[in-house]
Each structure stands twice: as structure tokens, then as C-alpha cells.
Amino acid sequence: MAQTVSVIVGAEDRARLAALLGDRNRPHKHVQRVNIIVLSAERLPVQEVARRAGVSRPAVWRWQVRYAEQGVDALLRDKTRKPGRAPLPTATVAKVLALTCSEPPGAVTHWTGRAVAKAVGISLRAVQRIWEANRLQPHRLRTFKRSNDPAFAAKVEDIVGLYMDPPCHAVVLSIDEKSQIQALDRTQPGLPLKPGKYGTMTHDYKRNGTTTLFAALNTLDGTVV
């Protein structure tokens, strides 16, 4: 926004502006606005008015226009703003929290923001704000289970050390499994998702008679052994 008005201050307004500048009980923002008009009436460049008043050039232009349209009184009040959106009802927020912490329908593993928004009838962003306020992250899980193997720490150090610092000319194999049937029964029941806490599950599971095929992949030529 550039300067679109020429500030002309009459004798009555000039006396009122001077009184406002000398009033030590006036808020700083009122004095600053009055000072902008007084300096502008002296035909100073906008850059100089902004420097002396300690504001930006857009602020100078804005209060020049406000004074030209509404006079001195406009400098002493803030422009009213449209009211924002009404907050969501407590019942709606509670429904979002209850759905998020419950089992999702179908074969999905957790509620998504879009699914909750569609079920409750609100926007995705509203669901995300509720999750953020209650520290809910349904897409995240923490695994837990402490091994009772007395040599567990030493074994972990050996395995990690092998990857971090393998012996010279050694071949390090990383082995994983691809079960024919997905095993979903964990060895211990997990804890449900709660506001401020992740859902949890054990890192291991019961195999339930699954069949596993083991194969080796040569990363150099892509052949499977």
C-alpha cells in the first residue's frame, strides 16, 4: 500500500493532537499514531516520518488513511475485527477422542484424520487440532518387552559391533523373514492409545504355525540363492 492521501490538519485538530502528545497517561500506541499525523502534516517524506515515529512505512500509510477518513478519534481506537469461528462443542471433541482411542473399522490398523473427520462430520484440520491439543498420535506405536536372556546385552553389542566395525574382508549378512501368513498374536497384550501416550505392543509375536521361506540375495548381481 502506498501513500494515497495528503494529510491536512486543521487548527482544532492540531491543538487536540498537541494535547494528546503531551498527555503522559496516554498509551504508547496512541502517542505513536498521533506523532505520525503531526509529522505527516509537516510534509515530511514517508520514510522520514516512519524513522522518527519508529514504525514501518505501511504503518504510516495506514494511519494517514484512517485519519483522513475518520479524524482524530480513529487514532485512539483499534479497528474492530470480525469474530472468529466458534469453538467446537465439547461433545464433538469428546467423540473425536473416543473414536481415535477405539478400534478402527475394517482391516485398518488405526484411525486416520480423514476417517475421523468423515465419521464426526468436521474438517480434517479440526481433527488435527484436537489431536495436537491432546497429544494423540494414532499412527505411532512403541514396542516394549525386556529380554530375560542374561547374555542379551553382550549379544546386542556383538551384533551392533559387527555392523559398525566388521572384520576385514568379512561378509556381513542381514537376515529378515517374509512369513506366508501374517502373525498378529503378540506374546503380551499391548496398551491402548491414550491422550498423551502412544499405543504399545511387544516386538515379538506367536508364530501360530506359519511357514517361512528363507532366501539369500546377492546384492552385486541380484541373484537369489
C-alpha atoms as one frame of an Amber mdcrd trajectory, in Angstrom:
protein
   0.000   0.000   0.000   1.442   3.393  -0.994   0.565   6.909   0.141  -2.812
   7.901  -1.305  -3.760  10.932   0.818  -2.220  14.266   1.696  -2.569  14.911
   5.427  -4.036  18.347   6.215  -4.538  19.157   9.882  -6.868  21.987  10.879
  -6.316  24.321  13.800  -8.751  22.447  16.059  -7.235  19.061  15.300  -3.715
  20.446  15.684  -4.466  21.649  19.210  -6.032  18.305  20.094  -3.091  16.383
  18.668  -0.647  18.522  20.649  -2.590  17.834  23.836  -2.504  14.108  23.149
   1.258  14.205  22.602   1.718  15.956  25.930  -0.511  13.517  27.838   1.816
  11.188  29.747  -1.044   8.869  30.670  -1.812   8.060  27.042  -0.904   4.558
  25.770   2.249   4.483  23.704   0.407   3.285  20.593  -1.902   6.331  20.699
   1.041   8.721  21.014   2.816   6.947  18.172  -0.197   7.307  15.863  -0.668
  10.967  16.754   3.027  11.583  16.097   2.643  10.026  12.629  -0.090  12.534
  11.757   1.784  15.516  13.194   4.928  14.627  11.225   2.906  13.938   8.073
   1.284  17.393   8.352   4.786  18.905   8.119   5.075  17.420   4.595   7.938
  15.143   5.531   8.653  12.151   3.288   7.052   8.894   4.382  10.453   7.320
   5.026  11.374  10.175   7.372   8.024  10.019   9.168   8.483   6.276   9.666
  12.021   6.768  11.001  11.035   9.466  13.504   7.918   7.648  14.665   9.705
   4.303  14.902   7.270   2.436  12.641   7.215   0.952   9.155   6.115   2.792
   6.022   2.928   0.701   5.669   2.014   1.752   9.213   2.431   5.413   8.235
   0.213   4.975   5.192  -2.408   3.071   7.185  -2.806   5.775   9.865  -2.729
   8.586   7.328  -5.735   6.991   5.634  -7.502   6.351   8.949  -7.059   9.996
   9.993  -8.213  11.311   6.624 -11.359   9.156   6.756 -12.342   9.370  10.438
 -10.330  12.142  12.097  -8.507  12.166  15.425 -10.898   9.714  17.102  -9.751
   6.977  14.688  -6.241   7.241  16.140  -7.496   6.398  19.625  -9.253   3.132
  18.883  -8.251  -0.113  17.233 -10.077  -1.343  14.183 -12.669  -3.943  15.048
 -12.161  -7.400  13.614 -14.631  -9.990  12.538 -15.217 -12.631  15.221 -13.504
 -15.935  14.630 -15.095 -19.336  14.371 -16.959 -20.640  17.356 -15.081 -23.416
  19.164 -16.214 -26.975  18.611 -18.742 -28.299  21.143 -17.319 -30.351  23.986
 -19.372 -33.337  22.853 -17.755 -33.217  19.402 -14.247 -33.084  20.884 -15.093
 -36.000  23.174 -16.396 -38.009  20.215 -13.176 -37.422  18.280 -11.088 -38.564
  21.263 -13.253 -41.633  21.834 -13.078 -42.680  18.178  -9.322 -42.168  17.988
  -8.736 -44.353  21.050 -11.091 -47.105  19.848 -10.580 -49.923  17.372 -10.992
 -48.701  13.766 -13.486 -50.424  11.474 -12.359 -52.910   8.847  -8.823 -54.188
   8.442  -7.006 -50.903   9.088  -4.557 -50.629  11.976  -5.521 -47.175  13.266
  -7.839 -44.247  12.725  -6.684 -41.658  10.196  -7.508 -37.966  10.408  -9.701
 -38.103   7.305 -11.593 -41.138   8.584 -12.332 -39.440  11.910 -13.298 -36.187
  10.179 -15.753 -38.040   7.935 -17.230 -40.037  10.826 -17.721 -36.998  13.067
 -18.633 -34.517  10.321 -15.893 -31.934  10.869 -12.850 -30.826   8.908  -9.528
 -32.650   8.820  -7.786 -29.624  10.305 -10.231 -29.613  13.233  -9.361 -33.248
  13.946  -5.654 -32.460  13.746  -6.035 -29.565  16.198  -7.834 -31.824  18.677
  -5.085 -34.443  18.325  -2.375 -31.838  18.852  -4.110 -30.403  21.927  -4.439
 -33.868  23.472  -1.060 -35.200  22.235  -2.634 -38.018  20.250  -0.637 -39.753
  17.508  -2.590 -42.853  16.475  -0.159 -43.640  13.647   2.697 -44.247  16.090
   3.360 -47.313  18.209   6.004 -48.082  20.783   7.337 -51.584  21.191   8.189
 -52.991  24.554   9.470 -56.180  26.085  12.573 -56.792  28.135  14.525 -59.914
  27.313  15.183 -62.366  30.148  18.312 -63.663  28.426  21.252 -62.988  30.817
  23.580 -62.608  27.812  21.251 -60.239  25.950  23.456 -57.134  26.316  26.584
 -58.963  25.157  24.753 -60.370  22.121  23.472 -56.923  21.145  26.984 -55.495
  21.423  28.352 -58.282  19.228  25.713 -57.778  16.528  25.886 -53.982  16.514
  29.672 -54.100  16.571  29.674 -56.431  13.569  27.697 -53.872  11.532  29.575
 -50.834  12.817  33.087 -52.302  12.540  33.103 -55.554  10.518  36.304 -57.597
  10.285  38.486 -57.087   7.258  37.242 -58.972   4.145  34.238 -60.256   6.092
  30.793 -60.791   4.586  28.019 -59.414   6.769  24.555 -60.846   6.129  21.369
 -59.104   7.212  18.558 -61.649   7.580  14.845 -60.934   7.771  11.786 -63.087
   7.292   8.800 -62.989   4.972   6.086 -65.106   6.525   3.491 -66.712   4.314
   0.812 -65.837   6.895   0.977 -62.638   8.919   1.144 -63.432  12.642  -0.815
 -60.901  14.690  -0.844 -62.533  18.116   1.732 -60.776  20.283   3.330 -62.532
  23.223   1.874 -59.967  25.613  -1.190 -57.716  25.298  -0.412 -54.144  24.352
  -1.653 -50.971  25.991  -4.281 -48.881  24.161  -3.750 -45.412  22.767  -4.476
 -42.630  25.275  -4.177 -38.834  25.187  -0.511 -38.045  25.637   0.595 -41.691
  25.285   1.298 -43.939  22.300  -0.287 -47.322  21.874   2.169 -50.116  22.660
   2.835 -53.654  21.510   5.555 -56.224  22.064   8.302 -56.571  19.481   7.717
 -60.337  19.124   4.687 -62.496  18.393   3.400 -66.040  18.449   4.054 -67.841
  15.189   0.821 -69.887  15.120   2.146 -72.439  12.645   3.283 -70.022   9.926
   5.566 -71.194   7.148   8.673 -69.153   6.366  10.817 -69.248   3.230  14.449
 -68.211   3.647  16.458 -66.993   0.658  19.747 -65.186   0.121  20.112 -62.233
  -2.260  23.430 -61.335  -3.862  23.378 -57.528  -3.938  26.075 -57.394  -6.617
  24.216 -59.236  -9.392  20.716 -59.609  -7.899  20.688 -63.414  -7.945  18.690
 -65.313  -5.306  20.273 -68.370  -3.712
